Amino acid sequence: MKKAVMYGAGNIGKGFMGQLFFQNGYNTVFIDINPDVIDALNRDKAYPIKIVSNKDRHEMIIKDVSGIHGMDTNAVAEEIARCDIMCTAVGVNVLPKIVPNLANGIKLRSQTGRPLNIIICENKIDANLYLKQMIKEYLPQEYHSFIEDKVGFIEASVGRMVPVVTDEMKEGNLLRVWVEPFCTLPVDKEAFKGEIPKIDGMVPENNFEYYIQSKLFLHNMGHSLTAYLGKLNGYTYIYEAIGNKNIKTLVQNAMYAAAKALSAEHHKPYYEVKRYANDLIDRFGNRYLGDTIDRVGKDLKRKLGENDRLLGAIRLCEKHHIDALYIKVGVAAALLFGEEYEIKELKMEVML
């Protein structure tokens, strides 16, 4: 059986990539530092995901899985050396912490000469370059040619929404994840080394910059804007906020502006990008995901970064002379998001 290594047994790891790997005949080894999760994976060899929408709810059992604790460095390196495909979904802030394990796995893999493709499911532009550089800095020069020639750092555009699962949603199973039906993963076709694996649901794309910017400046921007406006109106959940007619209009207009900018930047038909924006807005309204405003809006200092979802979208609009007023309203709402995120200490300049 083909083997996949999934670094990160969180919501995206289990709720998205685990499903894709299972449905395509892979045995998946999860690497994580949560001992309870690792023990449960090794005990059950399976876990449930609940696929929910406003129209339907059903459960799928993901099988052929196991786990390794991230502190077991030798076991992690051996799995990386043997696997057919690998993926990370640990969070941008955690990526530097897993570099030693990745580097040791690549070092061991170099003895076989086999290519290694790493799908990077992290919310960061140029995450591929970021991770590659850290690994090269960690490993001696003698391994750099193998990294350049044989290791593919594959950017991915993660569009599936997987919320934080509450104890109630777990329904007595630590491993249960709730997800939306959308299950398509665009990846950078040009970044693969060797043969591209055929995985239904994974779509290798050229001009991948469009998919990265679309995820950040359309999906993430609209999602965050819904959270910030929802907080101002006293809502708890994303579906409640987008259900407010006025908030929906503001979010829609902001996303249409970003869609026009993306269309101009990447020569995509505007109606196609706009249609995707409308589909996202409908998906924001999925009440059964239970996605909270606090979860979507948190980590404000990063999300108000110069090239991140809000300010980055504004810059792209301004580049193409498109009015970004509604996105700027989102920035103002973000700055009022709440004292718990230490807004008063946020050091930045926002031109409104």
Buried (B, 14 or more C-beta within 10 A) or exposed (E): EBBBBBBBBBBBBBBBBBBBBBBBEBBBBBBBBBEEBBEBBBEBBBBBBBBBBEEEEEEBEBEBBBBBBBEBBEBBBBBBBBBBBBBBBBBBEBBEEBBBBBBBBBBBBBEEEBBBBBBBBBBBBEBBEBBBEBBBEBBEEEBEEBBEEBBBBBBBBBBBBBBBBEEEBBEEEBBBBBBBEBBEBBBBBEBBBEEBBEBEBBEBEEEBBBBBBBBBBBBBBBBBBBBBBBBBEEBEBBBBBBBBEEBBEBBBBBBBBBBBBBBBBBEBEEEEBBEBBEEBBEBBBBBBBBBBBBBBBBBBBEBBBEBBBBBBBBBBBEEEEBEBEBBBBBBEBBBEBBEEBEBEEBEEEBEE
